[in-house]
């Protein structure tokens, strides 16, 4: 094992399966600092917290993509309802070049 990496063994609580991760020394330092600061009881707790944040972040990004689509559908539905509540104008507007520049001497 290279000196710049530490090994962490994770055991799933319900399955008794072990997972070995190679943690670069800079991340090991982050874990140790978190434990030494008193924020976590041990490295396992700090790593679990980091994984929970990752899971929330991934869930949030998936949800935000769906929310954007839902928001677009909602906006379109509300816009159509707004437009439908306005009276239609039965008169056609003459937007020909002649009518636009009428009286300007061109």
Rosetta blueprint (number, residue, H / E / L):
1 X L
2 X L
3 X L
4 X L
5 X E
6 X E
7 X E
8 X E
9 X E
10 X E
11 X E
12 X L
13 X L
14 X L
15 X L
16 X L
17 X L
18 X E
19 X E
20 X E
21 X E
22 X E
23 X E
24 X E
25 X H
26 X H
27 X H
28 X H
29 X H
30 X H
31 X H
32 X H
33 X H
34 X H
35 X H
36 X H
37 X L
38 X L
39 X L
40 X L
41 X L
42 X L
43 X H
44 X H
45 X H
46 X H
47 X H
48 X H
49 X H
50 X H
51 X H
52 X H
53 X H
54 X H
55 X H
56 X H
57 X H
58 X H
59 X H
60 X H
61 X H
62 X H
63 X H
64 X H
65 X H
66 X H
67 X H
68 X H
69 X H
70 X H
71 X H
72 X H
73 X H
74 X H
75 X H
76 X H
77 X H
78 X H
79 X H
80 X H
81 X H
82 X H
83 X H
84 X H
85 X L
86 X L
87 X L
88 X L
89 X L
90 X L
91 X L
92 X L
93 X L
94 X L
95 X L
96 X L
97 X H
98 X H
99 X H
100 X H
101 X L
102 X L
103 X L
104 X L
105 X L
106 X L
